[in-house]
Amino acid sequence: MSQLPWDDFRLVRAISEHRSLGGAAQALGVNNSTVFRRLNALEEALGVRMFERARSGYLLTSAGEEMVALATRMQDSITDFERRIAGQDVRPSGELRVTTTDTMFSHLIVPLYCSFRQKYPEITLDFIIENRILNLSRRDADVAIRATAEPPETLVGRRVANLTWGIYASQDMLDDIGVTLEQASVETPKDMRWVGYGEPMTITAAGRWLAMHWSADKLVMKANTMATLAGAIEAGVGAGLLPCFIGEGLKNVHRLARVELDTSIGIWVLTHPDIKRAARVRAFLEFFGAELNKKRKLIEGEV
């Protein structure tokens, strides 16, 4: 029997992950009939079945499990090789995958992008906007800008600032409830309207803080994204808790108080050790590390 091609390993792994031919076809970028034909050809050539066809989907046989385990080891080796080769780049050029949150992208990264582009015109940034932390070891992304108390041990990088929060309210809302900024800053008005966090943000430090300090009957709106919450505060729907780097940029909005929810949480610029010396990675880390550090007072609410 001739040596099995890598595509056969990818095929079996994809079917195993999705438990269906359709899901595997979509992941591999082919049609269902191609996946069906290739799986039948593979099983016929090997003389064993890779999957049991069940109501719940395609389930691995013992032979299939061995093939998936080998495919995973092969993929890990390929990824490791790619990281090491990428780490040998000497010229700041090429594509760089950057993962961050939507709020950091909008309020911290976008304002700096044009300057970065002017300095490094041959680097293309591919942004992956995710609130969950992607796996940089498996090259889901090359670099990350994240708020965290403790980055994974597998990553290296720089802490650029502590993440500080504030209570923000629009002038329109203060006028509506008939209090001055000075009064609201000294003591929270009993008629203050609040906008809070919806699931899953209720379990965050900000969500827990809000729940501890104000009862649910004071909330006039909840939202599960920081951008939506900021928009509601700016529109005068209610007061709310925001990171200072967001709140300070809102129009006609005042900070009533500075709140340190968790002093251990900071904003980090991170990458994997194997690619930290690549020219484009080094350029990104140095540029955004330095520029975000210049915004430290804004991020820490000292403006």
N, C-alpha and C positions, 0 to 999 in steps of 0.2 A: 504494500500500500504506500502511495506517495505521501510526503509530509503534508500535514494539515495546514492550510493557509490561516493567517491571523484573522481573516474575516470570518472564518467559521467559529473561532472562539468568541469574537465579538457578537456574532449572531446568537449563540447559545446563551451568553451572558445577558443580552438584551431581552430575550424571551423570558429568561428567569426573573429579571427585575420587574418586567411588566405583566408577566403571567398570561400574556396574550400575543398572538401574531400581529394584531393591529397596533398595539402599543410598541412592540419591537420595531415594526415597519416604520412608524412615525419617528422613533428615536434614531433609526439608521438612515432615514431619508430615502426609503424605497417603498414599493407598494406591497400589499398583503400577499399577493400571489408569488412575488419573488421570495419572501420569507418562507412561505409554505414550501415552495419548490426546493430551496436551498436546505431547509431542515430535513426534508425527505431524502434528498441526495446524500446528506451527511450521515443520517442514520443507516441508510442502505450501504454506504461505503464502509462504515464501521461495524455493521452487523449488530448494533445494539440501539435501543431507544434512549434518547436523551431526556424525554419527558413522558409523563403519564398524562393523558388527556382526561381531565376531570371537570365537573360542573363549575368548580371554583377557578378553573383556568389550567394553564400548563404547569405541572409540578415536576420538579427534577427527579430523575431516577438516580441511583448511586453513581452511574457512569456520568450522568449530567452534572452531578455535584462535583465530581473530580475535574471535569472540564471547566466549570465555572471557577473553581479554586485556582486552577492553573491560569485561566484567563485573567483573574484578578492580580496574581503575582506578575504576570507578563505586563499588564497595564501599569502596575506600580513601578516596574523596572523602566518602562518606556517614559513614564512621567519623570522619574528620577533622572534619567538621561537628558530629557528635554530641559530640566531645571539646570543641570550642570553645564550644558551647552549654552543656554541663555546667559548663565553667569559669566561666560567668557567674552561677551560683547565688549567692544572697546569704543564704539561710536554711539552717541546718544540718538538712536534712530529706531524705527520700527513701531509695532503696536504694543501697548501696555494696557493690561486689563486692571481696572481700578474698581474696587468694591467699597461702597459707603452707603449711608442712609440718605433718604430723600431730603431731609432737612439740612444735613451737612453739605450735601451737594448744592442745594439752592442758596444757602446763606454763607457758606465758607469757601467752597471750591469754585463755583461759577465766577465770582468776582475776581478770582486770581487767574482764571483760565487763559485769558488773552495775553497776559504777561508771560505765562509759561509757554504759550504757543509762539510768541515772538522770540523767546530765548532758545526754544528747542523746536524749530519748525518741522523737523523730520520725525518727531515722535507723535504718534496718533494714540489718543487716550480712548479706550473702550470702557465706558462706565457701566457697571453692573449695580443697579440700585436695589439693595436688599437690606432689610432690617435684621435678618438672621446673619450670623457670621459664616462666611464661606470658607472652605478649606483651602488655604493657600499652599499647604503641603501637596495637595493633589492638583494644584494649578487651576482651581476654579476661578482664581484671580491671581494677579501677580503682586499687587500691593493693596493695602486697605487703610482707610481713615476711619477710625472707630472710637466710640466712647466706651471705655471699659475700666474696671478696677485692676484687672490683672490679665494681660495678654497671654495667649497660649505659650507654653515654654518652647514650642517649635518655631516661634517667630522672633524676629529682632526688629528694633525700631526705636522710636523716640516719642517721649511724652511731651507734648507741646504746651499743654495748659490743663488746669483743673476745670471740671465742668461745674459751673455755678448756675443756679436758677433764681428766678425772681417772680414776684406777684405783679402782674400787669393789668392795667385797666385803661380803657379809652376815655378821653375827655368827654366825649358824647355821653357815655354811660354815667360818669360822675355828675354831669349836668342834669341828666335825667333823674337821678335819685336825690339831687339837691345837696351835694356835699362838695367841698373844695378839695383840691389835691392835698393840701396840708392836713386837712382833717382826716382824709382817707389814709394818709401815710402814718398818722399817729395811732389811730384806732380804726379797726375795720367797721364800717357802717353796718348796722343791722339789716338795712335794706339792700345790701350788696348782692347782686346776682353773680352766679358763678357758672363757668363752663368747665366740665371735667372730662375724665378719661373713660372711654368705653373699653370693652374687652378687645385684645388681651392686655391693654396698657394699665389696667387697674392693679396689676401685680408688680408694676415697676415702682421704683422708689418715689417717683412723683405721684403716682396713683395712690400709693399707701399714705403719703403725707397729706394729700388732699382729703382722703377719707377720715383721717385722724382729726383734722382741724375744722372741717365743715360737714354738716349733716347733709344727707341726700336731698332733703327738701329745699336746700338752697341752690341746688343745681338746676339750671334751666335748659342745659344742653350737654350732651356727652358726645365725644368723637374718638375714633380709634387711630387718628393720625395727627401728628404735631402740626402739620401744615393747615389742616382743617381747623384745629383749635386756635391757631394764631390768627387765621382769617376771621373767626368768630369774635375774638377779643378785639381785633382792629375795627370790626363793624359795630362794636358796642353791645353785642349780645350779653356779655358778662365779663367779669374779671377771671383771670386764670393763671396757672403756673406754667412758665415757659423757661427753657434755657436762655440765659442772658444774650447769647449771640443771635437768637431769634427775636426776642422781645425788644431789644434796643433798636432794631431796624424797622419796627412797625410805625406807621404814620399816626400822629395824634394820639399816641399811647404813652402812658407814664408807668414807670416802675414804682410801685408802692413800697416794696420791701425786697431785700436781697435774702435769698434762702439757700443755705448749703445743705443739700439733702444727704450727700455722701461724699466726704472730702477725698475718699480713696479713688473715686472715678475721675478719669482724665481723658483727654482726647489724644489719641496715639496715631502715628504714621508707621505702618508695619509692612514687613515683607518676609520672605523665607530666606534663611541664611545662604542657601545654594545660589541664589540669584542676586544677592545684595550688591555684588560687585559689577553686575551688568551695567553698561553705561546708561541705558535709558532708565533703569531702576534707580541707580544712584542719583541721576539728574532729578527724578521725581521726588525722592526722599529729601534731598538737600533743598530743593526749591520750596516744596510745600511745608517741610519742617520749619524752614526759616520764616516763610511768609505767615504761616499760622501762628508761629511764636510771636510775631509782631502784633497779632490780634489778641494776645493773651489777656490784656486788660478788658477787652470787649467780652471775651469768653468767660472771664472770671468776674464780670459784673463790676469792674472798678472804674468804668467810664462815667 
